[in-house]
Amino acid sequence: ISAGGAALGAWPRVAMEASELWVGFVGAGRMAGGLVRGLLQAGKVPASNILASAPSDKNLDAWRELGCRTTHCNLEVVHRSTLVFLATKPHILPGVLEEIRPAVGSHHIVVSLVAGVTIGTLQRLLPPWTKVLRIMPNLPCVVQAGAMVFSRGSNAGDEEAVLLKNLLSSCGLCEEVPESYIDIHTGLSGSGVAYVYLFAEALAEGAVKMGMPGALASRIAAQTLLGAAKMLLETGEHPAKLRGDVCTPGGTTIYALHQLEKGALRATVMNAVEAATNRACDMAKD
């Protein structure tokens, strides 16, 4: 392999059109699986253009069911892809980068989903010309309702950023941000999905306590969250404004909100985002 070239016998280099990309995933766990399902459901990349690697068939069986190609060889993924997503566990990534480094050419775009690994580390462990980007998705990418942020390394230009944003926008909201925001996004949205599930569970349990069947309560709680989120996005209003619109003097909502304030819901959620963000920062230092 030449310093800036592809492996001999690799699949043809492609134009920068998402539908024509050969996409590789080094690592085939839950987050990578969620992302690929979103891409496939949106029709951005055909399954036959996607190749995923993992040490065993444990996760790869699900990819084969989607029509994707699979392998146990990380180098094969690099040889046969133009856009390569790194989706390993953080402690495994340095060894994987050492393994694939000789195969990375100037035509590759390398995108890391790995929590706690900075762009600086990726650029140091890959060839100096490598176009590196770092993204942080969240699990709802699987239903094309994700929230993702990404940052680019020094060799990744507007072309790579536009390509990645166009591709990932099929999976939900996708914004380019300074890398310092990625850990905050982890605390806000990556982990934040779990906070919302906990709140949805509590909403439904409150209704069950008052006599509503559990399955119905869960569906209504989920739709309530969906509708509230959609209003936030589509109106552009501040949450406090929309909250105030629901409250009427002496009505049910203000009585309920008083209980939430007494339980310190606002401060507790802020503390949760802070704790998850700090943990994400600590992981980057380990």
Secondary structure, 3 states (H helix, E strand, C coil): CCCCCCCCCCCCCCCCCHHHCCEEEECCCHHHHHHHHHHHHHCCCCHHHEEEECCCHHHHHHHHHCCCEEECCHHHHHHCCCEEEECCCCCCHHHHHHHHHHHCCCCCEEEECCCCCCHHHHHHHCCCCCEEEEEECCHHHHHCCEEEEEEECCCCCHHHHHHHHHHHHHHEEEEECCCHHHHHHHHHHHCHHHHHHHHHHHHHHHHHHCCCCHHHHHHHHHHHHHHHHHHHHHHCCCHHHHHHHHCCCCCHHHHHHHHHHHCCHHHHHHHHHHHHHHHHHHHHHC
